[in-house]
Amino acid sequence: MPRQDDIAFFHPYRVRWADVDPQSIVFNPNYFVFFDDAWNEYLRAIGLPYPDGLTTLRLDLVAVHAEASFRNSARFDEEIQTGVRVDAFGRTSLKVGFSVWRGETLLTEGRMTYVAVGSDDRRPIPLPADIIRRISRMEIIAPSGMVSGALPAEA
């Protein structure tokens, strides 16, 4: 279970009417929209606003896996926040943990795996050292997969 103290980046959000189902609780697939929105803001916070920040590096990060566990429900007009933490680096990928909170109550946690691909051919490429450095500076807990504190291990 994630701890708020271990997460360096949070993105606030007020639940809109469009986010909820007829029970006035967030429709479960919308948590993936919250994850995506928070990931984009995380990239902005490390100086790589999407998509232009990645385009300058001639790459994109594409989602190849997503999962979520639902613990509590967010409701219409509540203020929530999504925590983002990069958990691990691979040679061409990174694993990102997400957690959605209402105050100190964990609502949902999820994980997504992104693969770096070249912007020209969309084929996997090694994660650039610049991205690894930027993420490493943001995180409270160093992502796993680091070798000598600078490069990701083979994945």
DSSP file (Angstrom, degrees, kcal/mol; ACC not computed):
  #  RESIDUE AA STRUCTURE BP1 BP2  ACC     N-H-->O    O-->H-N    N-H-->O    O-->H-N    TCO  KAPPA ALPHA  PHI   PSI    X-CA   Y-CA   Z-CA
    1    1 A M              0   0    0      0, 0.0   108,-0.0     0, 0.0   105,-0.0   0.000 360.0 360.0 360.0 129.0    0.0    0.0    0.0
    2    2 A P        -     0   0    0      0, 0.0     2,-0.4     0, 0.0   104,-0.1  -0.286 360.0-142.4 -67.9 151.9    1.5    3.4   -1.0
    3    3 A R    >   -     0   0    0      1,-0.1     3,-1.6     0, 0.0     4,-0.3  -0.948  11.4-137.1-113.1 135.7    2.3    6.0    1.7
    4    4 A Q  G >  S+     0   0    0     -2,-0.4     3,-1.6     1,-0.3    -1,-0.1   0.846 103.7  62.6 -58.8 -33.8    1.8    9.6    0.9
    5    5 A D  G 3  S+     0   0    0      1,-0.3    -1,-0.3    -3,-0.1     0, 0.0   0.693  99.2  55.6 -66.6 -17.8    5.1   10.5    2.5
    6    6 A D  G <  S+     0   0    0     -3,-1.6     2,-0.5   134,-0.1   135,-0.5   0.446  92.3  85.4 -92.1  -1.0    6.9    8.4   -0.1
    7    7 A I    <   -     0   0    0     -3,-1.6    78,-0.1    -4,-0.3     3,-0.1  -0.894  51.0-175.1-109.7 124.5    5.4   10.3   -3.0
    8    8 A A        +     0   0    0     -2,-0.5     2,-0.5    76,-0.3    -1,-0.1   0.743  69.3  53.8 -87.2 -25.6    7.0   13.6   -4.3
    9    9 A F  E     +A   84   0A   0     75,-0.8    75,-2.3     2,-0.0     2,-0.4  -0.947  56.2 172.2-124.1 127.6    4.4   14.6   -6.8
   10   10 A F  E     -A   83   0A   0     -2,-0.5    73,-0.2    73,-0.2    71,-0.0  -0.983  15.9-156.2-127.8 142.0    0.6   15.0   -6.4
   11   11 A H  E     -A   82   0A   0     71,-2.2    71,-2.6    -2,-0.4    27,-0.1  -0.975  18.0-140.0-118.5 119.9   -1.8   16.4   -8.9
   12   12 A P  E     +A   81   0A   0      0, 0.0     2,-0.3     0, 0.0    69,-0.2  -0.393  24.4 173.7 -78.8 156.1   -5.1   17.9   -7.5
   13   13 A Y  E     -A   80   0A   0     67,-2.5    67,-3.3    -2,-0.1     2,-0.5  -0.968  27.2-141.7-159.2 141.7   -8.5   17.4   -9.2
   14   14 A R  E     -A   79   0A   0     -2,-0.3    65,-0.2    65,-0.2     2,-0.2  -0.952  36.8-114.8-106.3 125.8  -12.1   18.2   -8.4
   15   15 A V        -     0   0    0     63,-2.7    62,-2.1    -2,-0.5     2,-0.2  -0.387  33.8-149.8 -64.5 126.0  -14.4   15.4   -9.5
   16   16 A R    >   -     0   0    0     -2,-0.2     3,-1.3    60,-0.2     4,-0.5  -0.502  25.5-111.7 -93.1 162.9  -16.7   16.6  -12.3
   17   17 A W  G >  S+     0   0    0      1,-0.3     3,-1.2     2,-0.2    -1,-0.1   0.868 118.5  60.9 -59.6 -36.8  -20.3   15.4  -13.1
   18   18 A A  G 3  S+     0   0    0      1,-0.2    -1,-0.3     8,-0.0    -3,-0.0   0.670  98.7  59.0 -65.6 -16.5  -18.9   13.9  -16.3
   19   19 A D  G <  S+     0   0    0     -3,-1.3     8,-2.4     7,-0.1    -1,-0.2   0.650  95.7  76.5 -84.9 -17.0  -16.6   11.6  -14.1
   20   20 A V  B <   -G   26   0B   0     -3,-1.2     6,-0.2    -4,-0.5    55,-0.1  -0.559  67.3-136.8-104.6 160.3  -19.4    9.9  -12.2
   21   21 A D    >   -     0   0    0      4,-2.6     3,-2.6    -2,-0.2     4,-0.1  -0.335  51.7 -75.8 -97.5-175.4  -21.9    7.2  -12.9
   22   22 A P  T 3  S+     0   0    0      0, 0.0    -2,-0.0     0, 0.0    -1,-0.0   0.685 131.9  60.9 -60.3 -16.0  -25.6    7.2  -11.9
   23   23 A Q  T 3  S-     0   0    0      2,-0.2     3,-0.1    52,-0.0    -3,-0.0   0.417 115.4-117.0 -86.2   2.0  -24.6    6.4   -8.3
   24   24 A S  S <  S+     0   0    0     -3,-2.6    52,-1.6     1,-0.3     2,-0.3   0.722  78.5 118.6  65.8  24.4  -22.6    9.7   -8.2
   25   25 A I  B    S-H   75   0C   0     50,-0.2    -4,-2.6    -4,-0.1    -1,-0.3  -0.869  78.8 -83.9-114.4 155.7  -19.3    7.9   -7.7
   26   26 A V  B     -G   20   0B   0     48,-2.8     2,-0.3    -2,-0.3    -6,-0.3  -0.342  44.7-117.8 -60.2 127.8  -16.4    8.0  -10.1
   27   27 A F    >   -     0   0    0     -8,-2.4     3,-2.5     1,-0.1     4,-0.4  -0.544  29.1-121.4 -65.8 125.4  -16.9    5.4  -12.9
   28   28 A N  T >  S+     0   0    0     -2,-0.3     3,-1.9     1,-0.3     4,-0.4   0.785 107.0  57.5 -47.8 -44.5  -13.9    3.0  -12.5
   29   29 A P  T >> S+     0   0    0      0, 0.0     3,-1.2     0, 0.0     4,-0.7   0.772  93.2  71.4 -60.7 -21.4  -12.3    3.5  -15.9
   30   30 A N  H <> S+     0   0    0     -3,-2.5     4,-2.0     1,-0.3     3,-0.2   0.717  80.9  72.0 -68.2 -18.8  -12.0    7.2  -15.3
   31   31 A Y  H <> S+     0   0    0     -3,-1.9     4,-2.5    -4,-0.4    -1,-0.3   0.857  93.1  56.3 -63.0 -31.5   -9.3    6.5  -12.7
   32   32 A F  H <> S+     0   0    0     -3,-1.2     4,-2.3    -4,-0.4    -1,-0.2   0.834 104.4  52.3 -67.9 -30.6   -7.1    5.7  -15.7
   33   33 A V  H  X S+     0   0    0     -4,-0.7     4,-2.6    -3,-0.2    -2,-0.2   0.906 108.9  50.0 -67.0 -41.7   -7.9    9.2  -17.1
   34   34 A F  H  X S+     0   0    0     -4,-2.0     4,-2.6     2,-0.2    -2,-0.2   0.914 110.2  50.6 -61.6 -42.3   -6.8   10.6  -13.7
   35   35 A F  H  X S+     0   0    0     -4,-2.5     4,-2.6     1,-0.2    -2,-0.2   0.942 111.9  47.1 -59.2 -47.3   -3.6    8.6  -13.9
   36   36 A D  H  X S+     0   0    0     -4,-2.3     4,-2.3     1,-0.2    -2,-0.2   0.905 112.2  49.1 -63.4 -42.7   -2.9    9.9  -17.4
   37   37 A D  H  X S+     0   0    0     -4,-2.6     4,-1.8     1,-0.2    -1,-0.2   0.925 113.2  46.8 -62.6 -44.8   -3.6   13.5  -16.5
   38   38 A A  H  X S+     0   0    0     -4,-2.6     4,-2.3     2,-0.2    -2,-0.2   0.876 109.9  54.1 -66.2 -37.4   -1.3   13.2  -13.4
   39   39 A W  H  X S+     0   0    0     -4,-2.6     4,-2.6     2,-0.2    -1,-0.2   0.919 107.2  51.2 -62.4 -43.5    1.4   11.6  -15.5
   40   40 A N  H  X S+     0   0    0     -4,-2.3     4,-1.9     1,-0.2    10,-0.5   0.906 111.4  47.4 -59.7 -41.1    1.3   14.5  -18.0
   41   41 A E  H  X S+     0   0    0     -4,-1.8     4,-2.4     2,-0.2    -1,-0.2   0.842 108.8  54.7 -70.4 -32.9    1.7   17.0  -15.1
   42   42 A Y  H  X S+     0   0    0     -4,-2.3     4,-1.6     2,-0.2    -2,-0.2   0.939 107.6  49.8 -61.6 -47.3    4.6   14.9  -13.7
   43   43 A L  H  <>S+     0   0    0     -4,-2.6     5,-3.2     1,-0.2     3,-0.2   0.903 110.7  50.1 -59.2 -40.5    6.4   15.2  -17.0
   44   44 A R  H ><5S+     0   0    0     -4,-1.9     3,-1.7     1,-0.2    -1,-0.2   0.915 107.1  55.2 -61.4 -42.5    5.7   18.9  -17.0
   45   45 A A  H 3<5S+     0   0    0     -4,-2.4    -1,-0.2     1,-0.3    -2,-0.2   0.787 107.2  49.1 -64.4 -28.2    7.1   19.2  -13.4
   46   46 A I  T 3<5S-     0   0    0     -4,-1.6    -1,-0.3    -3,-0.2    -2,-0.2   0.315 127.0 -99.2 -94.2   9.9   10.4   17.5  -14.5
   47   47 A G  T < 5S+     0   0    0     -3,-1.7    -3,-0.2    -5,-0.2    -2,-0.1   0.673  97.7 103.4  87.9  18.2   10.7   19.9  -17.4
   48   48 A L      < -     0   0    0     -5,-3.2     6,-0.2    -6,-0.2    -4,-0.2  -0.506  53.2-168.2-128.4  64.1    9.4   17.6  -20.2
   49   49 A P     >  -     0   0    0      0, 0.0     4,-4.0     0, 0.0     5,-0.4  -0.270  39.3 -78.0 -58.6 135.0    5.8   18.8  -20.9
   50   50 A Y  T  4 S-     0   0    0    -10,-0.5    -6,-0.0     1,-0.2     2,-0.0  -0.573 102.6  -0.7 -80.5 139.0    3.9   16.4  -23.1
   51   51 A P  T >> S+     0   0    0      0, 0.0     4,-2.3     0, 0.0     3,-0.8  -0.984 131.6  46.9 -93.8 -15.4    4.2   16.0  -26.0
   52   52 A D  H 3> S+     0   0    0      1,-0.3     4,-2.0     2,-0.2    -2,-0.2   0.834 106.3  59.3 -60.1 -36.0    6.8   18.6  -26.9
   53   53 A G  H 3< S+     0   0    0     -4,-4.0     4,-0.3     1,-0.2    -1,-0.3   0.872 113.3  38.2 -61.4 -36.6    9.2   17.8  -24.1
   54   54 A L  H X4>S+     0   0    0     -3,-0.8     5,-1.8    -5,-0.4     3,-1.0   0.829 109.1  62.0 -81.7 -33.0    9.5   14.2  -25.4
   55   55 A T  H ><5S+     0   0    0     -4,-2.3     3,-1.9     1,-0.3    -2,-0.2   0.879  97.1  58.9 -60.1 -37.7    9.5   15.2  -29.1
   56   56 A T  T 3<5S+     0   0    0     -4,-2.0    -1,-0.3     1,-0.3    -2,-0.2   0.782 106.4  48.7 -63.2 -24.1   12.7   17.2  -28.5
   57   57 A L  T < 5S-     0   0    0     -3,-1.0    -1,-0.3    -4,-0.3    -2,-0.2   0.365 116.4-120.1 -92.6   3.9   14.3   13.9  -27.4
   58   58 A R  T < 5S+     0   0    0     -3,-1.9    61,-1.9     1,-0.2    62,-0.3   0.868  78.1  94.2  59.7  41.8   12.9   12.3  -30.6
   59   59 A L  E   < -B  118   0A   0     -5,-1.8     2,-0.3    59,-0.3    -1,-0.2  -0.941  55.6-151.6-148.8 170.9   10.8    9.8  -28.6
   60   60 A D  E     -B  117   0A   0     57,-2.2    57,-2.7    -2,-0.3     2,-0.5  -0.942  19.1-130.0-137.6 161.2    7.5    9.0  -27.0
   61   61 A L  E     -B  116   0A   0     -2,-0.3     2,-0.4    55,-0.2    55,-0.2  -0.971  27.5-166.8-114.1 117.8    6.5    6.9  -24.0
   62   62 A V  E     -B  115   0A   0     53,-2.5    53,-2.6    -2,-0.5     2,-0.3  -0.859  21.7-119.1-110.2 139.7    3.7    4.5  -24.8
   63   63 A A  E     +B  114   0A   0     -2,-0.4    51,-0.2    51,-0.2     3,-0.1  -0.579  34.7 166.6 -74.9 131.1    1.6    2.6  -22.3
   64   64 A V  E     +     0   0A   0     49,-3.0     2,-0.3     1,-0.4    50,-0.2   0.482  66.5  25.1-120.3 -11.0    2.0   -1.2  -22.6
   65   65 A H  E     +B  113   0A   0     48,-1.2    48,-2.0     2,-0.0    -1,-0.4  -0.979  59.3 176.8-154.0 141.4    0.4   -2.3  -19.3
   66   66 A A  E     +B  112   0A   0     -2,-0.3     2,-0.3    46,-0.2    46,-0.2  -0.994   5.3 165.4-146.3 141.2   -2.2   -0.8  -16.9
   67   67 A E  E     -B  111   0A   0     44,-1.9    44,-1.9    -2,-0.3     2,-0.3  -0.986   8.5-171.8-150.3 156.3   -3.8   -2.1  -13.7
   68   68 A A  E     -B  110   0A   0     -2,-0.3     2,-0.4    42,-0.2    42,-0.3  -0.996  13.9-153.3-150.4 148.7   -5.8   -0.7  -10.9
   69   69 A S  E     -B  109   0A   0     40,-3.1    40,-2.1    -2,-0.3     2,-0.6  -0.993  18.4-146.3-121.2 130.4   -7.2   -1.7   -7.5
   70   70 A F  E     +B  108   0A   0     -2,-0.4    38,-0.2    38,-0.2     3,-0.1  -0.861  29.2 158.9-104.4 122.9  -10.2    0.1   -6.2
   71   71 A R        +     0   0    0     36,-3.1     2,-0.3    -2,-0.6    37,-0.2   0.778  66.2   2.0-110.7 -42.1  -10.5    0.6   -2.4
   72   72 A N  S    S-     0   0    0     35,-2.1     2,-0.4    33,-0.1    -1,-0.4  -0.896  75.0-107.8-142.3 168.5  -12.9    3.5   -1.9
   73   73 A S        -     0   0    0     -2,-0.3     2,-0.3    -3,-0.1   -46,-0.1  -0.844  14.6-144.7-108.7 138.5  -15.0    5.7   -4.1
   74   74 A A        -     0   0    0     -2,-0.4   -48,-2.8   -48,-0.1     2,-0.3  -0.746  25.1-151.0 -89.9 148.2  -14.6    9.3   -5.0
   75   75 A R  B >   -H   25   0C   0     -2,-0.3     3,-2.0   -50,-0.2   -60,-0.3  -0.770  29.9 -67.0-120.8 163.7  -17.8   11.2   -5.4
   76   76 A F  T 3  S+     0   0    0    -52,-1.6   -60,-0.2    -2,-0.3    -1,-0.1  -0.178 116.5   7.7 -49.1 134.4  -19.0   14.2   -7.4
   77   77 A D  T 3  S+     0   0    0    -62,-2.1    -1,-0.3     1,-0.2     2,-0.2   0.449  92.3 137.1  72.0   6.3  -17.5   17.5   -6.5
   78   78 A E    <   -     0   0    0     -3,-2.0   -63,-2.7   -62,-0.1     2,-0.6  -0.533  56.0-123.4 -78.3 149.4  -14.9   16.0   -4.1
   79   79 A E  E     +A   14   0A   0    -65,-0.2     2,-0.3    -2,-0.2    24,-0.3  -0.841  41.5 167.0 -91.5 123.4  -11.4   17.3   -4.1
   80   80 A I  E     -A   13   0A   0    -67,-3.3   -67,-2.5    -2,-0.6     2,-0.3  -0.783  21.9-147.9-126.7 171.2   -8.9   14.4   -4.7
   81   81 A Q  E     -AC  12 101A   0     20,-2.1    20,-3.0    -2,-0.3     2,-0.6  -0.997   7.2-142.3-144.0 143.8   -5.3   14.2   -5.6
   82   82 A T  E     -AC  11 100A   0    -71,-2.6   -71,-2.2    -2,-0.3     2,-0.3  -0.922  14.6-151.0-108.4 120.8   -3.3   11.7   -7.7
   83   83 A G  E     -AC  10  99A   0     16,-3.7    16,-1.7    -2,-0.6     2,-0.4  -0.686   9.2-161.0 -86.9 142.1    0.1   10.7   -6.5
   84   84 A V  E     +AC   9  98A   0    -75,-2.3   -75,-0.8    -2,-0.3     2,-0.4  -0.988  14.4 169.0-125.9 131.9    2.7    9.7   -9.1
   85   85 A R  E     - C   0  97A   0     12,-2.4    12,-3.5    -2,-0.4     2,-0.7  -0.955  31.5-135.3-144.5 124.0    5.9    7.8   -8.3
   86   86 A V  E     - C   0  96A   0     -2,-0.4    10,-0.3    10,-0.2     3,-0.1  -0.696  25.2-177.9 -77.3 117.4    8.3    6.1  -10.8
   87   87 A D  E     +     0   0A   0      8,-2.3    57,-2.9    -2,-0.7     2,-0.3   0.825  56.1   4.6 -87.6 -35.1    8.9    2.7   -9.2
   88   88 A A  E     -dC 144  95A   0      7,-1.5     7,-2.6    55,-0.3     2,-0.4  -1.000  52.8-143.6-156.6 147.7   11.4    1.2  -11.6
   89   89 A F  E     - C   0  94A   0     55,-2.5    64,-0.4    -2,-0.3     5,-0.2  -0.919  17.1-175.9-108.1 139.3   13.5    1.7  -14.7
   90   90 A G        -     0   0    0      3,-3.4    37,-0.2    -2,-0.4    64,-0.2  -0.581  48.2 -89.6-112.2-174.3   14.1   -1.0  -17.3
   91   91 A R  S    S+     0   0    0     -2,-0.2    36,-2.6     1,-0.2    63,-0.1   0.924 123.8   5.5 -64.7 -43.3   16.4   -0.6  -20.3
   92   92 A T  S    S+     0   0    0     34,-0.3    24,-3.2    32,-0.0     2,-0.3   0.352 128.4  57.1-118.9   2.2   13.6    0.7  -22.5
   93   93 A S  E     - E   0 115A   0     22,-0.2    -3,-3.4    34,-0.1     2,-0.3  -0.812  54.2-155.1-133.9 167.6   10.8    1.0  -20.0
   94   94 A L  E     -CE  89 114A   0     20,-2.2    20,-2.7    -2,-0.3     2,-0.5  -0.992  14.3-140.7-142.9 146.3    9.6    2.5  -16.8
   95   95 A K  E     -CE  88 113A   0     -7,-2.6    -8,-2.3    -2,-0.3    -7,-1.5  -0.916  19.4-163.7-108.6 129.1    7.0    1.4  -14.3
   96   96 A V  E     -CE  86 112A   0     16,-3.1    16,-2.4    -2,-0.5     2,-0.4  -0.941   6.7-151.2-119.6 130.3    4.9    4.1  -12.7
   97   97 A G  E     -CE  85 111A   0    -12,-3.5   -12,-2.4    -2,-0.5     2,-0.4  -0.820  13.3-169.0 -98.0 139.2    2.8    3.8   -9.6
   98   98 A F  E     -CE  84 110A   0     12,-2.9    12,-2.7    -2,-0.4     2,-0.3  -0.949   6.4-177.4-124.3 145.9   -0.3    6.0   -9.1
   99   99 A S  E     -CE  83 109A   0    -16,-1.7   -16,-3.7    -2,-0.4     2,-0.5  -0.974  13.8-150.7-145.1 132.2   -2.5    6.5   -6.1
  100  100 A V  E     -CE  82 108A   0      8,-3.2     7,-3.4    -2,-0.3     8,-1.2  -0.889  21.7-173.2-106.6 129.6   -5.6    8.5   -5.8
  101  101 A W  E     -CE  81 106A   0    -20,-3.0   -20,-2.1    -2,-0.5     2,-0.5  -0.911  29.1-159.4-126.1 145.7   -6.4   10.1   -2.4
  102  102 A R  E >  S- E   0 105A   0      3,-2.3     3,-2.3    -2,-0.3     2,-0.4  -0.951  82.8 -52.0-115.6 104.1   -9.2   12.0   -0.7
  103  103 A G  T 3  S-     0   0    0     -2,-0.5   -22,-0.1     1,-0.3    -2,-0.0  -0.532 122.9 -22.2  62.2-123.1   -7.3   13.6    2.1
  104  104 A E  T 3  S+     0   0    0     -2,-0.4     2,-0.6    -3,-0.1    -1,-0.3   0.324 115.2 105.7 -99.1   6.5   -5.5   10.7    3.8
  105  105 A T  E <   - E   0 102A   0     -3,-2.3    -3,-2.3     1,-0.0     2,-0.5  -0.786  67.5-136.8 -93.3 121.9   -7.8    8.1    2.5
  106  106 A L  E     + E   0 101A   0     -2,-0.6    -5,-0.2    -5,-0.2     3,-0.1  -0.639  27.1 172.7 -75.2 124.7   -6.5    5.9   -0.4
  107  107 A L  E     -     0   0A   0     -7,-3.4   -36,-3.1    -2,-0.5   -35,-2.1   0.847  62.2  -4.0 -97.7 -48.3   -9.2    5.5   -3.0
  108  108 A T  E     -BE  70 100A   0     -8,-1.2    -8,-3.2   -38,-0.2    -1,-0.4  -0.996  55.0-163.9-148.4 144.0   -7.4    3.7   -5.9
  109  109 A E  E     +BE  69  99A   0    -40,-2.1   -40,-3.1    -2,-0.3     2,-0.3  -0.982  18.6 166.9-129.4 148.8   -3.9    2.6   -6.7
  110  110 A G  E     -BE  68  98A   0    -12,-2.7   -12,-2.9    -2,-0.4     2,-0.4  -0.945  22.7-143.5-151.6 170.1   -2.6    1.6  -10.0
  111  111 A R  E     -BE  67  97A   0    -44,-1.9   -44,-1.9    -2,-0.3     2,-0.4  -0.998  11.5-173.4-140.1 142.4    0.5    0.8  -12.1
  112  112 A M  E     -BE  66  96A   0    -16,-2.4   -16,-3.1    -2,-0.4     2,-0.5  -0.993  13.3-148.1-134.0 144.2    1.3    1.5  -15.6
  113  113 A T  E     -BE  65  95A   0    -48,-2.0   -49,-3.0    -2,-0.4   -48,-1.2  -0.955  15.9-167.4-111.2 129.7    4.3    0.4  -17.7
  114  114 A Y  E     -BE  63  94A   0    -20,-2.7   -20,-2.2    -2,-0.5     2,-0.4  -0.917   6.3-153.6-115.6 142.3    5.6    2.8  -20.4
  115  115 A V  E     -BE  62  93A   0    -53,-2.6   -53,-2.5    -2,-0.4     2,-0.4  -0.954  18.7-125.6-115.3 135.2    8.1    1.9  -23.1
  116  116 A A  E     -B   61   0A   0    -24,-3.2     9,-2.2    -2,-0.4     2,-0.3  -0.649  34.2-178.0 -76.7 129.8   10.3    4.5  -24.8
  117  117 A V  E     -BF  60 124A   0    -57,-2.7   -57,-2.2    -2,-0.4     2,-0.1  -0.963  32.0-103.2-129.2 148.5    9.8    4.4  -28.6
  118  118 A G  E  >  -B   59   0A   0      5,-2.4     4,-2.1    -2,-0.3   -59,-0.3  -0.438  25.3-133.2 -66.2 140.6   11.5    6.4  -31.4
  119  119 A S  T  4 S+     0   0    0    -61,-1.9   -60,-0.2     1,-0.2    -1,-0.1   0.735 102.3  48.0 -70.0 -20.8    9.3    9.1  -32.8
  120  120 A D  T  4 S+     0   0    0    -62,-0.3    -1,-0.2     3,-0.1   -61,-0.1   0.930 129.9  13.0 -84.0 -49.7   10.2    8.1  -36.3
  121  121 A D  T  4 S-     0   0    0      2,-0.1    -2,-0.2     3,-0.0    -1,-0.1   0.499  87.4-131.2-110.8  -4.7    9.7    4.3  -36.3
  122  122 A R     <  +     0   0    0     -4,-2.1    -3,-0.1     1,-0.2     3,-0.0   0.745  59.7 140.1  60.5  25.2    7.8    3.7  -33.0
  123  123 A R        -     0   0    0      1,-0.1    -5,-2.4    -5,-0.1    -1,-0.2  -0.751  63.0 -88.8 -97.2 147.7   10.3    0.9  -32.1
  124  124 A P  B     -F  117   0A   0      0, 0.0    -7,-0.3     0, 0.0    -1,-0.1  -0.225  49.1-179.4 -55.8 139.9   11.6    0.5  -28.5
  125  125 A I        -     0   0    0     -9,-2.2    -9,-0.3   -33,-0.3   -66,-0.0  -0.935  36.1 -85.1-134.6 158.1   14.7    2.5  -27.7
  126  126 A P        -     0   0    0      0, 0.0   -34,-0.3     0, 0.0   -35,-0.1  -0.331  53.1 -98.7 -61.3 145.0   16.8    2.8  -24.5
  127  127 A L        -     0   0    0    -36,-2.6   -34,-0.1   -37,-0.2     2,-0.1  -0.477  45.5-112.3 -61.6 129.3   15.5    5.3  -22.0
  128  128 A P     >  -     0   0    0      0, 0.0     4,-1.9     0, 0.0     3,-0.5  -0.374  14.5-126.3 -65.2 143.4   17.6    8.5  -22.4
  129  129 A A  H  > S+     0   0    0      1,-0.2     4,-2.7     2,-0.2     5,-0.2   0.824 109.0  62.8 -57.9 -32.5   19.9    9.3  -19.5
  130  130 A D  H  > S+     0   0    0      2,-0.2     4,-2.4     1,-0.2    -1,-0.2   0.910 104.3  45.6 -61.8 -42.8   18.3   12.8  -19.4
  131  131 A I  H  > S+     0   0    0     -3,-0.5     4,-2.6     2,-0.2     5,-0.3   0.921 112.4  51.3 -65.6 -43.6   14.9   11.3  -18.5
  132  132 A I  H  X S+     0   0    0     -4,-1.9     4,-2.5     1,-0.2    -2,-0.2   0.916 111.7  47.4 -60.0 -43.9   16.5    9.0  -15.9
  133  133 A R  H  X S+     0   0    0     -4,-2.7     4,-2.1     2,-0.2    -2,-0.2   0.935 112.4  48.7 -63.0 -46.8   18.3   12.0  -14.3
  134  134 A R  H  X S+     0   0    0     -4,-2.4     4,-1.2     1,-0.2    -2,-0.2   0.922 115.0  44.1 -61.4 -45.1   15.2   14.2  -14.2
  135  135 A I  H  X S+     0   0    0     -4,-2.6     4,-2.1     1,-0.2     3,-0.5   0.925 111.2  54.0 -66.0 -43.8   13.0   11.5  -12.7
  136  136 A S  H  < S+     0   0    0     -4,-2.5    -1,-0.2    -5,-0.3    -2,-0.2   0.860 107.0  51.9 -60.2 -36.2   15.7   10.5  -10.2
  137  137 A R  H  < S+     0   0    0     -4,-2.1    -1,-0.3     1,-0.2    -2,-0.2   0.821 111.4  48.4 -68.6 -30.4   15.9   14.1   -9.0
  138  138 A M  H  < S+     0   0    0     -4,-1.2    -2,-0.2    -3,-0.5    -1,-0.2   0.878  94.8  87.7 -76.0 -38.7   12.1   14.2   -8.5
  139  139 A E     <  -     0   0    0     -4,-2.1     3,-0.1     1,-0.1  -132,-0.1  -0.320  58.2-157.2 -75.7 142.7   11.7   11.0   -6.5
  140  140 A I  S    S+     0   0    0   -134,-0.4     2,-0.5     1,-0.2    -1,-0.1   0.879  92.4  41.0 -75.6 -43.5   12.0   10.6   -2.8
  141  141 A I  S    S-     0   0    0   -135,-0.5    -1,-0.2   -55,-0.1  -133,-0.1  -0.932  99.7-114.6-107.9 126.8   12.7    6.9   -3.1
  142  142 A A        -     0   0    0     -2,-0.5     4,-0.1    -3,-0.1    -6,-0.1  -0.347  34.5-110.9 -60.9 133.3   15.1    5.9   -5.9
  143  143 A P    >   -     0   0    0      0, 0.0     3,-0.5     0, 0.0   -55,-0.3  -0.336  35.8-110.4 -60.0 145.8   13.4    3.8   -8.6
  144  144 A S  B 3  S+d   88   0A   0    -57,-2.9   -55,-2.5     1,-0.2     3,-0.1  -0.290  95.6  57.8 -72.1 165.7   14.6    0.2   -8.7
  145  145 A G  T 3  S+     0   0    0      1,-0.3     8,-3.5   -57,-0.2     2,-0.3   0.483  71.4 141.6  91.5   4.0   16.7   -1.0  -11.6
  146  146 A M  E <   -I  152   0D   0     -3,-0.5     2,-0.5     6,-0.2    -1,-0.3  -0.602  35.4-160.6 -81.9 139.8   19.4    1.6  -11.1
  147  147 A V  E >> S-I  151   0D   0      4,-3.0     3,-1.9    -2,-0.3     4,-1.9  -0.989  78.5 -12.2-118.7 124.5   23.0    0.6  -11.7
  148  148 A S  T 34 S-     0   0    0     -2,-0.5    -1,-0.1     1,-0.3    -2,-0.0   0.764 116.6 -77.1  55.1  27.3   25.7    2.8  -10.2
  149  149 A G  T 34 S+     0   0    0      2,-0.2    -1,-0.3     1,-0.1    -3,-0.1   0.556 127.1  64.8  68.4   7.6   22.9    5.4   -9.5
  150  150 A A  T <4 S+     0   0    0     -3,-1.9    -2,-0.2     1,-0.3    -1,-0.1   0.690  90.5  43.5-131.6 -35.9   22.9    6.5  -13.2
  151  151 A L  E  < S-I  147   0D   0     -4,-1.9    -4,-3.0   -19,-0.1    -1,-0.3  -0.888  76.3-110.4-122.1 148.6   21.7    3.9  -15.7
  152  152 A P  E     -I  146   0D   0      0, 0.0    -6,-0.2     0, 0.0   -62,-0.1  -0.415  34.0-115.1 -73.2 150.7   18.9    1.4  -15.7
  153  153 A A        -     0   0    0     -8,-3.5     2,-0.1   -64,-0.4    -6,-0.1  -0.335  46.4 -78.8 -73.5 164.0   19.6   -2.3  -15.4
  154  154 A E              0   0    0    -64,-0.2    -1,-0.1     1,-0.1   -65,-0.0  -0.403 360.0 360.0 -62.1 140.2   18.7   -4.6  -18.3
  155  155 A A              0   0    0     -3,-0.1    -1,-0.1    -2,-0.1   -65,-0.0   0.350 360.0 360.0-122.0 360.0   15.0   -5.4  -18.3
